[in-house]
Amino acid sequence: MADFERRRIESFMKKAFELAKKIGTKTAPNPPVGAVLVKENKVIGEGFHKGAGFPHAEVEAIESAIKNGFDPKGADIFVSLQPCNFYGRTPPCTQIIQKYGIKRVFFSVYDLNVEGKYEIKGAEVIGGVLEKEGKKILLPFLTFLKERRPYVILKYAQSIDGKLADREGRSKYISSEKSLLLTHRLRAKVNFILVGKKTVEADNPHLDTRKFKNRDILKMKKFIGGEFPNPVKIVLGIPNFIKELKIKNGNNVVFIFKGIDEEFEKIRRFISDDKANNISFFSIKEINPSEILSFVYENGGLTLLVEGGPKTLWLFIKERKFDELWVFIAPKIFGGGKGFDFLDSFLFGEELNLTLYELKRLGNDIFLRYSAREDKMIWDF
C-alpha cells in the first residue's frame, strides 16, 4: 500500500475514533463505535453507536449519508470495530453494508463476538487499521469480554503533604475547579461510581456531572433523556442518615452492604423514612473488590470509577483490582489531618509499580494519571 493511500485510510479511521469517543462507555453493555462513510475522498456520512437497542454506527453513517442526499453505493466505510455479522437487538451490520453496495470496509479492532467465516458479499474487507489506537478506545469493552469485569479507575485528590482530608475527615473540595471539571468529564463517560459510606457522611457529595457542559453530551442528553450522563452511584455500606443525602438527586443509588442485622435495621428505617424510588439495596457475603466487580459486570457496566475514601481505595489497591489511578495534588498543607489511613501496607518487593501515562498542570494542581495494567495500556476516551 502506497504511503499516500495509507495516510488517507488512517485519516478517515481517526475520524471514526473521534466519533466512537463521544459518549465513552455510556453505550454499555455495548462497545463505543464510530463510523465514517467516504465517497470520492469526501465524507458523506458519519455516525456513532448510542447504546443497546439503538442503531449501530455503520447504520447511522449510511442513514446520515442518505438523509444528506448522497448515494452510499460504491462508497468506503471506516469503522472503529469490526462490523457485526450476527443478530442481536439489531440485524447484522454486514447485511446492511451489503444491501447498500458499500465497496470497501476498513475497520480497526477485530470483534471477539464475530461468528463463523467473515465476509461481506461484493465488498473488500480490510481489518487492523490503527488497531493499537483502536484498542485503547475499546479497552473497557475488551476487558469486559476477556476478564468478565468492568474497567476500574481509582481517583483521589490530596494535599502536597499527602492528606486526603482535614482532621475532621472533610475532603470537599481539596482540588481546584479545573481538576473538578476533569473529574466531571470522566464521570460523564463511565457507568458506575463508587464511594464508601464515610465519604458520604463526611462530604455529602452529589457525585454527578453538573460541571461538564460538553455540546455532544448535552445533545445526547436531549436525545436519551433521564439522568444521562450521570453514572449509577454505589455506596459501600449504609450511612447513618439518608434524608439529606445529595446523591439521591439524579441517577440511581445502590447501597451495597454485608448482610448483618444492624444493616438490615438501617434499611427498614430508611425505607420507612424516605420514599425515593431511585434507591436500592444489595447484600453481598463479603465487602471485597471481586463481589463489587461482579455486581457491576452482571449489571452491564463497562466502567467503574472509585472515588474513595482511603478504606475503599485500599480494597482495590490491596487486591490489585484496578486498571488506572488518577491523582490530583493540590497546593495545600493540612499537617495533622487524615492522610492515607490504609488498614494495611505492602513490604518492599510487594509494592505496586505503576506506569506514568500523563502529568500536567490544572490551575495550581498537578494531575497524574497512571496505568496499573501489565500491558501498560490506558483508556482513550
C-alpha positions in Angstrom: 0.0 0.0 0.0 1.4 3.4 -1.0 2.2 5.9 1.8 -0.4 8.4 0.5 -3.2 5.8 0.5 -2.2 4.5 3.9 -2.3 8.1 5.3 -5.7 8.7 3.7 -7.1 5.5 5.2 -5.7 6.3 8.7 -7.0 9.9 8.5 -10.6 8.6 8.0 -10.2 6.0 10.6 -9.1 8.7 13.1 -12.4 10.5 12.4 -14.2 7.2 13.2 -12.2 7.1 16.5 -13.3 10.6 17.5 -17.0 9.6 16.9 -16.5 6.5 19.0 -15.3 8.6 21.9 -18.3 11.0 22.0 -20.1 9.4 24.9 -17.5 7.0 26.3 -18.9 3.8 27.7 -22.5 5.1 28.1 -23.2 2.5 25.3 -22.8 -0.3 27.9 -23.0 -3.2 27.7 -22.3 -2.5 24.0 -19.0 -1.1 22.8 -18.5 2.6 21.8 -18.1 2.6 18.0 -17.8 5.3 15.3 -18.1 5.0 11.6 -17.4 7.3 8.6 -18.7 6.8 5.0 -16.5 8.2 2.3 -17.1 8.6 -1.4 -14.7 10.2 -3.9 -12.4 11.1 -1.0 -15.2 13.1 0.7 -17.1 12.3 4.0 -20.7 11.8 3.0 -22.0 10.3 6.3 -20.9 9.6 9.8 -22.4 8.1 13.0 -21.7 6.6 16.4 -23.5 4.0 18.5 -25.6 5.4 21.2 -26.3 2.3 23.3 -28.1 -1.0 23.4 -31.2 -1.1 21.1 -30.1 1.9 19.1 -28.7 1.6 15.5 -25.1 0.6 15.2 -22.5 3.2 14.0 -22.4 1.7 10.4 -26.2 2.2 10.1 -26.0 5.7 11.5 -23.3 6.6 8.9 -25.3 5.2 6.0 -28.5 6.8 7.1 -26.9 10.2 7.6 -25.5 10.0 4.0 -28.9 9.2 2.6 -30.5 12.0 4.7 -28.0 14.4 3.2 -28.8 13.3 -0.3 -25.8 11.0 -1.0 -25.9 7.5 -2.5 -23.9 5.1 -0.4 -23.3 2.7 -3.3 -19.7 2.4 -4.1 -18.5 4.2 -1.0 -15.9 3.2 1.5 -16.8 2.8 5.2 -14.3 3.2 8.1 -15.4 1.7 11.4 -13.5 1.6 14.7 -14.7 -2.0 15.4 -15.3 -4.9 13.0 -18.9 -4.8 11.8 -21.0 -7.5 13.4 -22.2 -10.5 11.4 -24.8 -11.8 13.9 -28.3 -10.9 15.1 -28.7 -9.1 18.4 -31.3 -6.4 19.1 -30.5 -5.2 15.6 -29.7 -7.0 12.3 -26.1 -7.8 11.3 -24.2 -4.7 10.0 -22.6 -6.9 7.3 -26.1 -7.3 5.8 -26.7 -3.5 5.8 -23.3 -2.9 4.3 -24.0 -5.4 1.5 -27.6 -4.1 0.9 -26.3 -0.5 0.2 -23.4 -1.7 -2.0 -20.5 -0.4 0.0 -17.4 -1.1 -2.0 -14.7 -1.3 0.8 -14.9 -1.9 4.5 -12.0 -0.7 6.7 -12.1 -1.5 10.4 -9.6 -1.1 13.3 -10.2 -3.7 16.0 -11.3 -7.3 15.4 -14.6 -8.1 17.3 -14.3 -11.1 19.6 -18.0 -11.7 19.2 -17.9 -12.2 15.4 -19.1 -15.7 14.4 -18.0 -18.1 11.7 -16.5 -17.2 8.4 -16.3 -13.4 7.9 -17.1 -11.9 4.5 -19.3 -9.2 3.0 -20.5 -10.1 -0.5 -19.4 -7.5 -3.0 -17.1 -5.7 -0.6 -13.4 -5.8 0.1 -12.7 -6.1 3.8 -9.5 -4.7 5.4 -9.0 -5.1 9.2 -6.5 -4.0 11.7 -6.2 -0.3 10.7 -4.6 1.6 13.6 -5.5 -1.4 15.7 -3.3 -0.3 18.7 -5.1 3.1 18.9 -8.5 1.5 18.4 -7.9 -0.9 21.3 -7.3 2.0 23.6 -10.8 3.3 22.9 -12.3 -0.1 23.3 -10.2 -1.1 26.3 -13.2 -1.2 28.8 -15.2 -3.4 26.4 -12.3 -5.7 25.7 -11.7 -6.0 29.5 -15.4 -6.8 29.9 -15.3 -9.6 27.3 -11.9 -11.1 28.2 -11.9 -10.8 32.0 -15.6 -10.6 32.8 -15.3 -7.5 34.8 -15.5 -3.7 34.3 -12.6 -1.4 33.7 -11.7 0.2 37.0 -10.3 3.7 37.6 -9.2 4.8 41.1 -9.3 8.5 41.7 -8.4 10.8 44.7 -7.2 14.3 45.5 -4.6 15.1 48.1 -2.7 18.0 49.6 1.1 18.3 49.0 1.7 16.7 52.4 -0.3 13.6 51.4 -3.5 14.3 53.2 -6.9 13.3 51.7 -8.9 15.2 54.3 -8.6 17.6 57.3 -8.5 16.5 60.8 -12.3 16.1 60.9 -12.3 13.9 57.9 -13.6 16.5 55.4 -12.2 16.4 51.9 -14.6 18.6 49.8 -13.0 20.2 47.8 -9.3 19.8 48.1 -8.5 20.2 44.4 -9.2 23.1 42.1 -12.1 23.9 39.8 -10.2 22.7 36.8 -9.5 19.4 38.5 -13.2 19.1 39.4 -14.1 19.8 35.8 -11.9 16.9 34.6 -13.4 14.6 37.2 -16.9 15.5 36.0 -15.8 14.8 32.4 -14.7 11.4 33.4 -17.9 10.8 35.3 -19.8 11.6 32.2 -18.1 8.8 30.3 -18.3 6.0 32.9 -21.2 3.7 34.0 -20.8 3.3 37.8 -19.2 5.4 40.5 -18.3 4.0 43.9 -17.6 5.6 47.3 -17.6 4.4 50.9 -20.3 5.4 53.4 -17.9 7.5 55.5 -17.2 9.7 52.4 -20.9 10.2 52.0 -21.4 11.0 55.7 -18.4 13.5 55.8 -18.8 15.2 52.4 -22.4 14.6 51.4 -21.3 14.6 47.7 -23.5 14.9 44.6 -21.3 12.5 42.5 -22.8 13.9 39.3 -21.7 15.6 36.1 -23.2 19.1 36.6 -20.0 21.0 35.7 -19.4 19.2 32.4 -21.2 21.1 29.7 -19.9 19.4 26.6 -22.0 20.1 23.5 -22.2 16.4 22.4 -23.1 15.2 25.8 -25.9 17.9 26.2 -27.2 16.9 22.7 -27.2 13.3 23.7 -29.0 14.2 27.0 -31.9 15.6 25.0 -31.9 12.5 22.8 -31.7 9.9 25.5 -33.4 11.8 28.4 -33.5 10.8 32.0 -30.4 11.5 34.1 -27.9 11.0 31.3 -24.9 11.3 31.6 -24.8 10.8 35.4 -23.4 7.4 36.4 -25.1 5.0 38.7 -23.9 5.6 42.2 -22.7 2.8 44.5 -22.2 3.3 48.3 -20.3 0.7 50.3 -22.3 0.3 53.5 -25.3 2.3 54.7 -24.9 5.8 56.1 -26.4 6.8 59.4 -28.7 9.3 57.7 -30.4 9.3 54.3 -33.0 12.1 54.1 -30.4 14.8 53.4 -28.2 12.8 51.0 -27.4 14.7 47.8 -26.5 11.5 45.9 -30.3 10.8 45.9 -30.7 13.6 43.3 -30.2 12.3 39.8 -29.4 8.8 38.8 -29.9 5.6 40.7 -28.2 4.9 44.0 -27.3 1.4 45.2 -26.2 0.7 48.8 -24.1 -2.4 48.9 -23.7 -3.9 52.3 -22.7 -7.1 54.2 -25.9 -8.8 55.4 -25.8 -8.3 59.1 -28.7 -7.5 61.4 -27.5 -3.9 62.1 -27.5 -3.0 58.4 -31.0 -4.6 57.8 -32.3 -2.5 60.7 -31.0 0.6 59.0 -32.7 -0.4 55.7 -36.0 -0.8 57.5 -35.6 2.6 59.0 -34.6 4.2 55.7 -37.5 2.7 53.8 -40.0 4.0 56.3 -38.3 7.4 56.4 -37.6 8.0 52.7 -39.8 7.4 49.7 -37.2 7.9 47.0 -37.8 5.4 44.2 -34.2 5.6 42.8 -32.7 3.8 45.9 -32.0 0.1 46.1 -30.1 -2.2 48.4 -27.8 -5.1 47.6 -26.4 -7.6 50.1 -23.1 -9.4 49.5 -21.3 -12.0 51.5 -18.1 -10.0 51.9 -17.2 -6.4 51.1 -14.4 -7.1 48.7 -13.5 -6.0 45.1 -14.4 -9.3 43.5 -18.0 -9.1 44.8 -18.3 -5.5 43.8 -16.9 -6.0 40.3 -19.3 -9.0 39.8 -22.2 -6.8 40.7 -21.2 -4.1 38.2 -20.4 -6.7 35.5 -23.7 -8.5 35.9 -25.5 -5.2 35.6 -23.7 -4.5 32.3 -21.2 -1.9 33.5 -18.1 -1.5 31.3 -16.5 1.0 33.6 -16.3 1.7 37.4 -14.9 4.8 38.9 -13.8 4.5 42.6 -13.5 7.9 44.3 -12.8 7.0 47.9 -12.3 7.3 50.7 -9.0 5.7 51.8 -10.6 2.5 53.1 -12.5 1.9 49.8 -9.5 2.8 47.7 -7.3 0.4 49.6 -9.7 -2.5 49.0 -8.9 -2.3 45.3 -5.2 -1.4 45.7 -4.5 -4.3 48.1 -6.1 -6.8 45.7 -4.6 -5.1 42.6 -8.1 -4.9 41.1 -7.8 -1.7 39.1 -6.6 -0.5 35.7 -5.9 3.2 36.2 -5.0 5.6 39.0 -5.8 9.3 38.9 -4.2 11.6 41.4 -4.8 15.3 41.9 -2.2 17.1 44.1 -3.4 20.5 45.4 -1.0 23.1 46.8 -2.4 22.9 50.3 -0.9 21.7 53.6 -3.1 20.2 56.3 -0.4 19.0 58.7 -2.1 16.7 61.1 -5.1 15.9 59.0 -6.1 12.4 58.0 -3.9 11.0 55.3 -3.9 7.6 53.8 -5.4 5.7 56.7 -5.0 2.4 54.9 -5.6 -0.7 57.0 -2.5 -2.4 55.8 0.6 -1.8 53.7 3.0 -3.6 51.3 6.6 -4.6 52.1 9.5 -3.8 49.8 9.3 -6.3 46.9 5.5 -6.5 47.2 4.6 -2.9 46.4 2.7 -1.9 43.2 4.8 -0.3 40.4 2.6 1.8 38.1 3.4 3.3 34.7 3.1 7.1 34.5 1.0 8.0 31.4 0.2 11.6 31.9 1.4 14.5 34.0 0.0 18.0 33.6 -0.9 21.2 35.4 -4.5 22.0 36.1 -4.6 25.6 37.5 -2.4 25.2 40.6 -3.0 21.5 40.9 -0.8 18.7 39.5 -2.6 15.9 37.7 -1.0 12.4 37.5 -2.5 9.5 35.5 -1.1 6.0 35.9 -1.7 2.6 34.2 -1.7 -0.3 36.6 -2.1 -2.9 33.8 0.5 -5.4 32.8 0.2 -4.3 29.1 0.6 -0.6 30.3 -2.4 0.4 28.2 -4.7 3.3 29.2 -8.3 4.0 28.2 -8.7 6.7 25.4 -12.0 8.4 25.9 
